[in-house]
Amino acid sequence: MAESRKGNTTGKKTPRCIICGRTEKDGALLIGREEGCICTDCVENIHSYLSENQPSASRSNFAAQVKEDFKLLSPQQIHKYLDQYVIGQDEAKKFLSVAVYNHYKRILHKSSETQDLEIEKSNVLMVGPTGTGKTLLARSIAKMLHLPFAIVDATVLTEAGYVGEDVESILTRLLQDADYNVEKAEMGIVFIDEIDKIARKSDNPSITRDVSGEGVQQAMLKILEGNIVNVPPQGGRKHPEQKMIAVNTQNILFICGGAFEGIDKKIAQRLNTKVVGYGVQERAKDIDKKELLRYIAPQDLRSYGLIPELIGRLPVITYLHPLDKTALRDILTNPKNALVKQYKLMFKLDGIDLEIEDQVLDLIVDTAVKYNLGARGLRSICEAIMVDAMYEAPSSRKKNFTVTVKYAEEKLAAFTGSMLI
């Protein structure tokens, strides 16, 4: 560090920063020799400049590397991959497979031939009852992808300045998954779950702001459309002093999912108002009243509480139908991560061979259907049956354990009884 030159009578020049020209009298902390000093403030500015610009140069070859190493899967191949983890829901799988395929294609095949004609991304909205596989579809896609993938929950989002998370936190998760490689994050996919929870609460004017409803929808528009968004890398509320990272959302695919509880009533109302006059009965016969979600349209989403601007940025709308007994039975045994396979593995780690009678599986499915629990409820029912066995298994010397119908009914009695209270 340069020595202080206060009281210097030898005629030597006063050390000053070679960049900003400040001296120690100006409050600068100098580093170096007299003929080549630099202040600590300029060192920090140079470091900030290099950290912001040098990584972008090193990341410039990322797209070319992905294009060279990645094998583009066809929609049918993506659909086949999803079949390993998700039972049924062929319609949703088809829409999702095409959306992901087109997303890869528009990223990897950009060339001078397509500069005049830009292919727009097709954000997807999945509508379906709880426990039908929306989140599982997203997680299965995440296992297959070689690009950044983030799953976020819309229920925690609020307008900027209110308690909760800002909309920009959606991109913060994507940046974290990309190890803060901006160019890599700009080629990613985001799944926004529970998007129906940000629907407009009421059409009536109120003195209170709808900070977690319509306000969030307004804030999401710029992200879904494709703009340069300043993203706080560590979350905006806890670290307000941090530097923002500019992220271009033009090539980020957004997949949204929600249960939209009660939207089937709005669909039924719309269908009834349309079929008026001659041929009403004939047209009504063609409507499947048990699966009204297959007739969902943008106007139904608008009447539910989504603003038209948000609906326009989610052009691809698909549905997930309720699971029947056959599908629930297959979910227990067929997928790679089937519940029965998981329980058998847990018991095997304790040196015990687990067997479950077929009638027990039917009992589990019937209970889930009776109480309308969906696929997610299968785990709760299985836990109610297996908890005592898993508690005793590590201390037991048994090498085999069989779950019988009688045993399962006894364990389920307390479970179903608590649900009726």
HELIX and SHEET records of a PDB file:
HELIX    1   1 GLU A   24  ASP A   26  5                                   3    
HELIX    2   2 THR A   40  SER A   58  1                                  19    
HELIX    3   3 PHE A   62  ASP A   69  1                                   8    
HELIX    4   4 PRO A   75  ASP A   83  1                                   9    
HELIX    5   5 ASP A   90  LEU A  108  1                                  19    
HELIX    6   6 SER A  112  THR A  114  5                                   3    
HELIX    7   7 LYS A  134  MET A  144  1                                  11    
HELIX    8   8 ALA A  154  VAL A  156  5                                   3    
HELIX    9   9 SER A  169  ASP A  177  1                                   9    
HELIX   10  10 VAL A  182  ALA A  185  1                                   4    
HELIX   11  11 ILE A  195  ILE A  198  5                                   4    
HELIX   12  12 GLU A  214  GLU A  225  1                                  12    
HELIX   13  13 THR A  249  ASN A  251  5                                   3    
HELIX   14  14 ILE A  263  LYS A  274  1                                  12    
HELIX   15  15 VAL A  280  LYS A  285  1                                   6    
HELIX   16  16 LEU A  292  TYR A  295  5                                   4    
HELIX   17  17 PRO A  298  TYR A  304  1                                   7    
HELIX   18  18 PRO A  308  GLY A  312  1                                   5    
HELIX   19  19 LYS A  325  THR A  333  1                                   9    
HELIX   20  20 LEU A  339  LYS A  348  1                                  10    
HELIX   21  21 ASP A  358  LYS A  370  1                                  13    
HELIX   22  22 GLY A  374  GLU A  392  1                                  19    
HELIX   23  23 ALA A  393  SER A  395  5                                   3    
HELIX   24  24 VAL A  405  LEU A  420  1                                  16    
SHEET    1   A 2 LEU A  30  ARG A  33  0                                        
SHEET    2   A 2 GLY A  36  CYS A  39 -1                                        
SHEET    1   B 5 PHE A 149  ASP A 153  0                                        
SHEET    2   B 5 ILE A 189  ASP A 193  1                                        
SHEET    3   B 5 LEU A 253  GLY A 258  1                                        
SHEET    4   B 5 VAL A 124  VAL A 127  1                                        
SHEET    5   B 5 VAL A 316  TYR A 319  1                                        
SHEET    1   C 2 ILE A 228  VAL A 231  0                                        
SHEET    2   C 2 ILE A 245  ASN A 248 -1                                        
SHEET    1   D 2 ASP A 353  ILE A 356  0                                        
SHEET    2   D 2 ASN A 400  VAL A 403  1                                        
END                                                                             
